[in-house]
């Protein structure tokens, strides 16, 4: 279930959302289906999850003056020591353990680049 990001979901509707054509094509390439959230905020469990906004902001600031190799090394360390070992706030379970359960059901990514729409 995805948050109704403005760049991807042009007209949010639980039954028939209007998706940005590029977003729709990327989803099709990866064999994914977007399930936009309900617009009402009355039930938080039905809303999409945005993972760790402050982490993403801090990480982006750290990479401002780094090389790609340094950034990758930092992310590898962060994932192994912090992100995977933490206890998820909603499920109260370790992230790495949940991923280990889901991993056998994941399909390989399709070969090749995502076909992009021509620039107008």
C-alpha positions as a printed NumPy array, in Angstrom:
array([[  0.   ,   0.   ,   0.   ],
       [  1.545,   3.258,  -1.133],
       [  1.222,   6.786,   0.039],
       [ -0.623,   8.904,  -2.562],
       [  2.488,  10.687,  -3.751],
       [  1.584,  13.541,  -6.064],
       [  4.171,  12.611,  -8.695],
       [  2.712,   9.111,  -9.056],
       [ -0.997,   9.343,  -8.267],
       [ -2.589,  12.17 , -10.235],
       [ -6.146,  11.563,  -8.999],
       [ -6.391,   9.459,  -5.829],
       [ -9.318,   7.081,  -5.816],
       [ -9.452,   3.802,  -3.91 ],
       [-11.15 ,   1.989,  -6.811],
       [ -9.866,   3.717,  -9.96 ],
       [ -6.854,   6.011,  -9.356],
       [ -5.377,   8.009, -12.212],
       [ -1.646,   7.279, -12.275],
       [  1.137,   9.283, -13.87 ],
       [  1.958,   7.399, -17.127],
       [  5.666,   7.1  , -16.227],
       [  4.811,   5.769, -12.755],
       [  2.359,   3.3  , -14.317],
       [  5.031,   2.091, -16.778],
       [  7.625,   1.601, -14.018],
       [  5.118,  -0.417, -11.987],
       [  4.318,  -2.548, -15.054],
       [  8.03 ,  -3.109, -15.751],
       [  8.549,  -4.475, -12.237],
       [  5.282,  -6.428, -12.221],
       [  3.939,  -4.348,  -9.332],
       [  0.491,  -2.944,  -8.662],
       [ -0.107,   0.346,  -6.868],
       [ -2.727,   0.258,  -4.154],
       [ -3.31 ,   3.926,  -3.299],
       [ -4.402,   4.74 ,   0.23 ],
       [ -7.786,   5.978,   1.208],
       [ -7.886,   9.76 ,   1.367],
       [ -9.403,   9.82 ,   4.857],
       [ -6.939,  10.051,   7.73 ],
       [ -9.376,   8.473,  10.175],
       [ -7.591,   5.093,  10.11 ],
       [ -3.79 ,   5.36 ,  10.193],
       [ -3.39 ,   1.602,   9.59 ],
       [ -4.799,   2.143,   6.086],
       [ -2.253,   4.811,   5.241],
       [  0.99 ,   4.189,   3.378],
       [  4.267,   4.187,   5.216],
       [  7.057,   6.639,   4.596],
       [ 10.18 ,   5.101,   6.014],
       [ 12.342,   7.187,   8.288],
       [ 12.189,  10.701,   6.819],
       [ 14.788,  12.026,   9.242],
       [ 17.147,   9.129,   8.372],
       [ 16.857,   9.926,   4.676],
       [ 17.481,  13.623,   5.283],
       [ 20.508,  12.963,   7.507],
       [ 21.903,  10.47 ,   5.004],
       [ 21.493,  12.907,   2.098],
       [ 23.335,  15.609,   4.054],
       [ 26.192,  13.216,   4.845],
       [ 26.632,  12.395,   1.156],
       [ 26.941,  15.998,   0.026],
       [ 30.749,  15.85 ,  -0.102],
       [ 31.346,  12.076,  -0.451],
       [ 32.24 ,   9.849,  -3.339],
       [ 29.864,   7.148,  -4.546],
       [ 32.092,   4.462,  -3.015],
       [ 32.063,   6.191,   0.404],
       [ 28.291,   6.599,   0.235],
       [ 27.819,   2.901,  -0.627],
       [ 30.114,   1.804,   2.214],
       [ 28.187,   4.002,   4.648],
       [ 24.826,   2.609,   3.49 ],
       [ 26.079,  -0.988,   3.731],
       [ 27.218,  -0.374,   7.31 ],
       [ 24.024,   1.503,   8.229],
       [ 21.83 ,  -1.261,   6.833],
       [ 23.678,  -4.071,   8.592],
       [ 24.109,  -2.404,  11.979],
       [ 21.089,  -0.132,  12.361],
       [ 18.27 ,  -0.601,   9.848],
       [ 18.11 ,  -4.415,   9.808],
       [ 18.56 ,  -4.886,  13.552],
       [ 15.948,  -2.393,  14.738],
       [ 12.522,  -3.361,  16.03 ],
       [  9.772,  -2.137,  13.694],
       [  7.43 ,   0.32 ,  15.383],
       [  4.175,  -1.138,  14.049],
       [  4.88 ,  -4.874,  13.997],
       [  7.192,  -4.941,  17.059],
       [  9.474,  -7.394,  15.224],
       [ 13.039,  -7.196,  13.976],
       [ 13.251,  -5.948,  10.392],
       [ 15.842,  -8.564,   9.305],
       [ 13.689, -11.417,  10.65 ],
       [ 10.615, -10.191,   8.764],
       [ 12.635,  -9.852,   5.559],
       [ 14.004, -13.382,   5.977],
       [ 10.406, -14.682,   6.071],
       [  9.402, -12.695,   2.97 ],
       [ 12.559, -13.326,   0.916],
       [ 11.536, -16.768,  -0.463],
       [  8.421, -15.252,  -2.042],
       [ 10.233, -12.388,  -3.791],
       [ 10.71 , -12.625,  -7.541],
       [ 13.912, -11.578,  -9.326],
       [ 13.934,  -8.122, -10.888],
       [ 13.386,  -8.058, -14.655],
       [ 16.481,  -7.723, -16.828],
       [ 17.11 ,  -4.471, -18.602],
       [ 16.382,  -0.858, -17.879],
       [ 12.958,   0.588, -17.237],
       [ 11.544,   1.841, -20.554],
       [ 11.083,   5.582, -20.237],
       [  8.62 ,   7.807, -22.005],
       [ 10.095,  10.194, -24.588],
       [ 10.748,  13.712, -23.313],
       [  8.306,  16.192, -24.777]])
